Amino acid sequence: MIFTGIKRKSNQLFFNKKIKELIDNSNISNSKKVKNVLILLDTINDKDIVLNNLKNNLGIDVNNIKLLVFQEKIAKGNVDKNRFSPKDFGWFGKLRSEALKSILTKKYDLLINYSKVDNLYNNLLLLHCEVDFRVGFAIFDNRLYDLLIDCKPENLSLFNKELKKYLEILNKI
């Protein structure tokens, strides 16, 4: 539909405006320990690997981890509040989903983006959530993250190893 393209363009305009505000208002992150974590995935298949890594290697309780999975299309019968799609965003980047709003109203100590591709809707989500420290792959927009790890998105074990190393250096875990 033609409106889908126009809506996507309005979301891109919102993103371009808000990224400038984020850069202008960015302050040095504090050095408190990581307790609450928000994870962005683009496939539900990586969920168990990611959760086990955070629990075993980083010592983060699974109850303090919130997962969000991006899917381009979600089946109508599938009502999972941890999944989001382009339909959860309205015009100019406004959140339409109440479940997504409730997740993003909480403050998180760490956000880890395990997505394998850079995506406008993940970026909009990053602008809406209140996070002290953001981590992602080096293929992403460096204006949105505090730490970018340069490895292939398919190599989760290397990413997790480097993440642990840098969080220890920064005294976050």
SERO-4910 file (N, C-alpha, C, O; in steps of 0.05 Angstrom, whole numbers):
BEGIN
 pado doro    nc1    nc2    nc3   cac1   cac2   cac3    cc1    cc2    cc3    oc1    oc2    oc3
  Met    A     16    -24      0      0      0      0     17     25      0     40     25     10
  Ile    A      7     46    -11     22     71    -12     25     84     15     45     97     20
  Phe    A      6     79     33      7     92     59     30     79     76     40     92     94
  Thr    A     36     54     71     58     41     86     84     55     80    100     60     99
  Gly    A     89     62     56    114     77     49    114    105     61    135    114     70
  Ile    A     91    118     61     90    145     72     94    144    102    108    160    114
  Lys    A     82    124    115     85    120    144    114    115    151    124    126    170
  Arg    A    127     97    135    155     91    140    172    117    137    191    121    153
  Lys    A    166    133    118    180    158    114    176    177    137    195    190    146
  Ser    A    152    178    148    147    195    171    162    185    195    172    201    211
  Asn    A    164    159    198    180    147    220    210    154    217    224    158    236
  Gln    A    219    154    192    247    161    186    252    190    193    273    197    204
  Leu    A    234    207    187    236    236    193    237    240    224    253    255    234
  Phe    A    220    225    238    220    226    267    247    217    278    258    229    296
  Phe    A    257    195    267    283    184    276    305    204    272    321    209    290
  Asn    A    306    217    249    327    236    243    326    260    262    346    271    270
  Lys    A    302    268    270    299    291    288    307    282    316    322    297    330
  Lys    A    298    259    325    304    250    353    333    242    357    343    245    379
  Ile    A    346    233    336    374    225    339    391    249    345    411    247    360
  Lys    A    384    272    333    399    296    339    395    304    368    414    313    381
  Glu    A    371    301    379    365    307    407    380    288    425    390    296    446
  Leu    A    381    263    418    395    243    434    425    250    435    437    248    457
  Ile    A    437    258    413    465    265    413    470    290    429    490    291    444
  Asp    A    452    309    427    456    334    442    453    330    472    466    343    487
  Asn    A    435    312    479    429    308    508    445    284    520    440    278    543
  Ser    A    462    272    504    477    249    514    496    258    536    510    278    533
  Asn    A    496    243    557    515    249    579    531    224    585    524    202    576
  Ile    A    551    227    600    569    205    606    553    185    623    540    192    643
  Ser    A    554    159    615    539    139    630    551    135    658    575    138    662
  Asn    A    535    128    676    544    124    703    557     97    705    556     80    687
  Ser    A    570     92    728    585     67    730    571     47    749    584     31    762
  Lys    A    545     49    751    531     29    769    530      2    756    532     -1    731
  Lys    A    527    -18    772    527    -46    763    501    -52    748    480    -39    752
  Val    A    503    -70    729    480    -78    712    462    -97    728    470   -117    738
  Lys    A    436    -89    730    416   -105    743    393   -112    724    385   -135    722
  Asn    A    383    -92    709    361    -96    691    371    -94    662    386    -76    655
  Val    A    364   -114    646    374   -115    619    350   -117    599    331   -132    604
  Leu    A    352   -102    577    333   -104    555    348   -115    531    369   -105    524
  Ile    A    337   -136    519    350   -149    496    332   -146    472    308   -151    473
  Leu    A    344   -139    449    330   -138    424    340   -160    406    364   -163    402
  Leu    A    322   -176    396    328   -198    378    312   -195    352    292   -182    351
  Asp    A    322   -208    331    306   -208    306    296   -236    300    282   -241    280
  Thr    A    303   -255    317    292   -283    314    290   -295    342    307   -292    359
  Ile    A    268   -308    346    263   -321    372    281   -345    377    284   -354    400
  Asn    A    294   -355    356    311   -379    358    335   -374    375    346   -393    387
  Asp    A    345   -349    377    369   -343    392    363   -338    422    381   -333    438
  Lys    A    338   -339    430    329   -332    457    344   -348    478    355   -337    497
  Asp    A    344   -375    475    356   -392    496    386   -387    498    397   -387    520
  Ile    A    400   -384    475    428   -380    476    435   -354    490    453   -353    507
  Val    A    420   -333    484    425   -307    496    419   -307    526    435   -297    542
  Leu    A    397   -319    534    390   -320    562    410   -336    578    418   -328    600
  Asn    A    418   -359    567    438   -375    581    465   -360    584    478   -362    605
  Asn    A    473   -345    564    498   -330    565    496   -309    587    514   -306    604
  Leu    A    474   -294    587    472   -273    607    471   -284    636    482   -272    654
  Lys    A    458   -306    639    456   -319    665    482   -330    674    491   -326    697
  Asn    A    495   -346    657    520   -360    664    545   -342    664    560   -342    684
  Asn    A    549   -327    643    573   -312    640    573   -285    654    593   -276    666
  Leu    A    550   -271    653    549   -244    664    536   -244    692    537   -223    706
  Gly    A    524   -266    700    513   -267    727    488   -251    731    483   -241    753
  Ile    A    472   -247    710    448   -231    711    424   -250    715    422   -270    701
  Asp    A    407   -244    734    384   -261    739    364   -259    715    359   -238    705
  Val    A    354   -282    708    335   -284    685    310   -267    689    298   -258    670
  Asn    A    302   -264    714    278   -248    721    282   -218    715    263   -203    712
  Asn    A    307   -209    714    313   -181    709    319   -176    679    329   -154    672
  Ile    A    314   -195    662    319   -192    633    292   -191    619    274   -207    623
  Lys    A    290   -171    602    266   -167    585    275   -171    556    294   -158    547
  Leu    A    260   -188    542    267   -193    514    246   -181    495    222   -183    501
  Leu    A    254   -169    474    237   -159    453    246   -171    426    270   -169    420
  Val    A    228   -182    411    235   -195    385    220   -179    363    196   -176    364
  Phe    A    236   -170    343    224   -157    320    216   -177    299    232   -195    293
  Gln    A    192   -175    289    183   -191    267    169   -173    247    153   -157    255
  Glu    A    176   -176    222    164   -160    201    133   -163    200    119   -143    198
  Lys    A    124   -188    203     96   -194    204     90   -213    226    105   -233    230
  Ile    A     69   -208    241     61   -225    263     33   -237    256     15   -222    249
  Ala    A     31   -262    260      5   -275    254    -16   -264    273    -10   -258    296
  Lys    A    -41   -262    264    -62   -250    280    -68   -266    306    -74   -253    326
  Gly    A    -65   -292    306    -71   -308    329    -48   -307    350    -52   -315    373
  Asn    A    -25   -298    342     -2   -297    359     -2   -272    376      5   -250    366
  Val    A     -9   -274    401    -10   -251    419     12   -254    439      8   -265    461
  Asp    A     36   -245    432     59   -246    450     68   -217    454     76   -203    436
  Lys    A     67   -209    479     74   -181    485    104   -175    482    112   -152    483
  Asn    A    120   -196    478    149   -192    474    157   -190    445    181   -188    439
  Arg    A    137   -190    427    143   -187    399    132   -160    389    111   -151    399
  Phe    A    146   -148    371    136   -123    360    141   -123    330    159   -137    320
  Ser    A    126   -107    316    127   -105    287    123    -76    278    118    -59    295
  Pro    A    125    -70    253    120    -43    244     92    -33    250     88     -9    252
  Lys    A     73    -51    254     46    -43    261     44    -31    289     25    -17    296
  Asp    A     64    -36    306     64    -25    333     73      4    334     72     17    355
  Phe    A     81     15    311     89     43    309     69     58    291     61     48    270
  Gly    A     62     82    301     44     98    285     60    119    269     83    115    263
  Trp    A     46    140    262     59    161    247     79    176    264     75    179    288
  Phe    A    101    184    253    122    200    266    133    185    290    139    198    310
  Gly    A    136    159    288    150    143    309    134    139    334    145    130    354
  Lys    A    109    146    335     93    143    359     87    113    364     80     98    346
  Leu    A     90    105    389     84     77    397     54     73    399     40     89    412
  Arg    A     43     52    386     15     46    387      9     23    406    -13     22    417
  Ser    A     28      6    411     24    -18    427     26    -11    457     47     -1    466
  Glu    A      5    -17    472      6    -13    501     27    -31    515     40    -23    534
  Ala    A     29    -55    505     48    -74    517     77    -64    513     93    -65    531
  Leu    A     82    -53    490    109    -42    484    114    -17    501    136    -13    511
  Lys    A     93     -1    504     96     23    521    102     16    550    119     29    562
  Ser    A     89     -5    560     94    -13    588    122    -23    592    134    -19    613
  Ile    A    133    -37    572    160    -47    574    180    -24    573    200    -23    588
  Leu    A    175     -4    556    194     18    552    192     40    573    209     57    574
  Thr    A    172     39    590    170     59    612    189     53    634    196     71    650
  Lys    A    199     28    636    218     21    657    246     30    649    252     33    625
  Lys    A    262     35    669    290     43    664    308     19    665    305      2    683
  Tyr    A    325     16    645    343     -7    643    372      2    646    379     24    638
  Asp    A    388    -16    657    417    -10    660    432    -16    635    453     -3    629
  Leu    A    423    -36    620    438    -45    596    418    -54    575    399    -68    580
  Leu    A    423    -46    550    408    -55    527    428    -69    508    449    -57    502
  Ile    A    422    -93    500    438   -108    481    422   -113    457    401   -126    458
  Asn    A    432   -104    434    418   -109    409    432   -132    394    454   -129    383
  Tyr    A    419   -155    394    429   -179    380    419   -181    352    422   -202    339
  Ser    A    405   -161    341    395   -163    314    417   -165    294    439   -154    298
  Lys    A    412   -179    273    432   -183    252    432   -162    230    451   -161    215
  Val    A    411   -146    229    410   -125    209    401    -99    222    387    -99    242
  Asp    A    411    -77    212    403    -51    221    374    -45    211    369    -49    188
  Asn    A    357    -37    229    329    -35    223    317    -10    235    323     -4    258
  Leu    A    301      4    220    289     29    229    273     26    254    274     43    272
  Tyr    A    258      4    257    240      0    280    255     -6    305    247      2    327
  Asn    A    278    -21    303    295    -25    326    307      2    335    309      8    359
  Asn    A    315     18    315    326     44    322    306     63    335    312     77    354
  Leu    A    281     62    326    260     77    339    256     68    367    252     84    386
  Leu    A    257     42    371    254     31    398    277     41    416    272     47    440
  Leu    A    301     42    405    324     52    421    319     81    430    328     89    452
  Leu    A    307     96    413    302    124    420    280    127    441    281    146    457
  His    A    262    109    442    240    110    461    247     99    489    235    108    509
  Cys    A    266     81    491    272     69    517    293     85    532    311     97    520
  Glu    A    291     83    558    309     97    576    330     76    586    324     60    604
  Val    A    354     78    576    375     59    581    401     74    588    407     94    575
  Asp    A    415     63    608    441     76    615    463     69    596    481     85    591
  Phe    A    463     44    585    486     35    569    475     17    547    461     -2    552
  Arg    A    482     23    521    472      9    498    496     -5    484    517      6    480
  Val    A    491    -31    477    512    -47    464    500    -60    439    477    -68    439
  Gly    A    516    -61    418    507    -73    393    531    -81    376    554    -78    383
  Phe    A    524    -92    352    545    -99    333    555    -74    319    541    -54    317
  Ala    A    579    -75    308    592    -52    296    578    -44    270    584    -23    259
  Ile    A    560    -61    259    547    -54    234    525    -34    239    514    -23    219
  Phe    A    518    -28    264    496    -10    270    505     19    271    529     25    269
  Asp    A    486     37    272    490     66    273    505     73    300    493     69    321
  Asn    A    529     83    298    545     87    322    535    110    339    544    113    362
  Arg    A    516    126    329    505    148    345    486    138    367    481    152    387
  Leu    A    476    114    364    456    103    382    468     86    405    454     81    424
  Tyr    A    493     78    403    504     59    421    528     71    436    542     88    426
  Asp    A    532     61    460    555     68    476    579     49    471    602     57    473
  Leu    A    573     24    463    594      5    457    585    -11    432    563    -23    432
  Leu    A    602    -12    412    598    -29    389    620    -49    387    644    -43    389
  Ile    A    612    -74    384    631    -96    382    634   -105    353    614   -112    340
  Asp    A    658   -106    344    664   -111    315    668   -141    311    690   -152    314
  Cys    A    646   -155    306    646   -183    298    622   -189    281    604   -172    280
  Lys    A    622   -211    268    599   -218    252    575   -224    269    578   -237    290
  Pro    A    551   -215    261    527   -221    277    521   -250    282    507   -257    301
  Glu    A    531   -267    264    526   -296    267    543   -308    289    537   -330    300
  Asn    A    564   -295    297    583   -305    316    576   -295    344    589   -277    355
  Leu    A    555   -306    356    545   -297    382    565   -303    405    567   -288    424
  Ser    A    579   -325    403    598   -332    424    620   -312    427    628   -304    449
  Leu    A    631   -302    404    652   -282    405    641   -255    415    653   -242    431
  Phe    A    617   -249    406    604   -224    415    600   -225    446    606   -205    459
  Asn    A    590   -247    456    586   -250    485    611   -249    501    612   -237    522
  Lys    A    632   -261    490    659   -261    503    669   -232    505    679   -223    526
  Glu    A    668   -217    482    677   -190    482    659   -172    500    669   -154    513
  Leu    A    633   -177    500    615   -162    517    623   -165    546    624   -145    561
  Lys    A    628   -189    554    636   -194    582    661   -180    589    664   -167    610
  Lys    A    681   -181    571    707   -168    575    704   -138    579    715   -127    597
  Tyr    A    688   -125    561    685    -96    563    668    -88    587    673    -67    598
  Leu    A    648   -103    594    632    -96    617    648    -99    643    644    -83    662
  Glu    A    667   -118    644    685   -120    667    704    -97    668    709    -86    689
  Ile    A    715    -89    645    733    -66    644    719    -40    653    730    -24    668
  Leu    A    694    -37    645    678    -13    652    666    -16    680    652      3    689
  Asn    A    671    -38    694    661    -43    721    630    -43    722    618    -32    740
  Lys    A    618    -55    702    589    -57    701    579    -83    712    556    -85    720
  Ile    A    596   -103    712    587   -129    723    607   -138    745    603   -159    758
***
